[in-house]
Amino acid sequence: MSQKDMTIFEHISELRKRLFVIVVFFILAVIVSFFLSQPIIRYLQHSDYAKEVTMNAFRLTDPFKVFMEVTLYLAIVIILPVILYQLWAFISPGLYEKERKITLSYIPIALVLFLAGLAFAYFILFPLILRFMMKLSSQMDINPVIGINEYFSFLFQITFPFGILFELPIVIMFLTRLGIITPMFLAKIRKYAYFFLLVLAAFITPPDVMSQIVVGVPLMILYEISILVSKVGYRKAKAAELKYALQSESKKK
């Protein structure tokens, strides 16, 4: 049954089914993450650039809060393929057979892009910001007393949004193949997109110009990559439409 043939209640039932599967896998992922969180926290605490930082617990509950945050974030990363597949399964009835196969292939690419975003933020962006903050504190004769809760919250604030932002090319490709957007439209709104990305960079980074530039420039590059990807998807979508039209015309004859 295609989505066009489904009633609103059947849509809701299907959505509830997909959400139920995600919740079940999330609970299982949380259980697995309970055993992985402490080793990951110790690794993050003893990384090369974190060794210079003495982490303190200002509240009795801070270590537990950090443990739970790492557990939940890790669980989300673990079930990301499940989330993407359930999203695909929900919308796939409304797609043609070839579109289903193509969009299904986006799932591993989306996972790789997400992990690439996390890696970029953790190994490149986060150390730059941390060194800048520590250097600024030293220049101002300030001895920073860093809480472990604040440290990990700041780490998640930098890394996780970047994992999501790196999904931009695959989202653009998907929307292009569905005919919702075109590369011409993306090129037309480029300056507005740049402005939005700079505002977004200012929102997810500390209030200093250097951090915003370090985040904003890669986002602009990512947007340009998205336009190139959209052009490829647009050409393929037009070719598929032409082929379908020719087949329909030949059947009529």
Residue pairs with C-beta under 8 A, 6 or more apart in sequence:
1 10
1 93
2 93
2 94
3 11
3 91
3 93
3 94
4 94
6 14
6 93
14 90
15 90
18 86
18 87
18 89
18 90
19 86
21 82
21 86
22 79
22 82
22 83
22 86
25 79
25 82
26 75
26 76
26 79
29 74
29 75
29 76
29 78
29 79
30 71
30 72
30 75
32 75
32 78
33 70
33 71
33 72
33 74
33 75
33 78
34 71
36 74
37 67
37 70
37 71
37 74
38 67
40 70
40 74
41 66
41 67
41 70
41 152
44 50
44 152
44 155
45 55
45 148
49 126
49 127
49 130
49 131
50 130
50 151
52 134
53 130
53 134
53 146
53 151
54 145
54 146
55 146
55 147
55 148
55 151
56 145
56 146
56 147
56 148
57 63
57 147
57 148
57 149
58 147
58 149
59 149
62 147
62 148
62 149
63 148
65 149
66 148
66 149
66 152
69 152
69 153
69 156
70 152
73 156
73 160
77 114
77 115
77 118
77 163
80 110
80 111
80 114
81 107
81 108
81 111
84 106
84 107
84 110
84 111
85 107
88 103
88 104
88 106
88 107
91 103
92 100
92 103
92 104
95 103
96 244
98 240
99 177
99 178
99 240
102 177
103 174
103 177
106 170
106 173
106 174
109 170
110 167
110 170
113 166
113 167
113 169
113 170
114 163
114 164
114 166
114 167
115 163
116 166
117 159
117 162
117 163
117 164
117 165
117 166
117 167
118 159
118 160
118 162
118 163
120 162
120 166
120 218
121 158
121 159
121 161
121 162
121 163
122 155
122 158
122 159
125 158
125 162
125 214
125 215
126 155
126 158
126 159
128 210
128 211
128 214
129 158
129 205
129 206
129 211
129 214
132 208
132 210
132 211
133 144
133 206
134 144
137 143
137 144
157 204
158 204
158 205
161 204
162 204
162 215
165 200
165 219
165 222
166 222
168 222
168 223
168 226
169 222
169 225
169 226
169 229
170 229
172 181
172 186
172 226
172 227
172 229
172 230
172 233
173 226
173 229
173 230
173 232
173 233
175 181
176 182
176 183
176 229
176 230
176 233
176 234
176 237
177 233
177 236
177 237
179 237
181 230
182 230
182 234
183 227
183 230
183 231
183 234
186 193
186 223
186 226
186 227
186 230
187 227
190 223
190 227
193 223
194 220
194 223
197 216
197 219
197 220
197 223
198 212
198 216
200 219
201 212
201 213
201 215
201 216
201 219
202 212
202 216
204 215
205 211
205 212
205 214
205 215
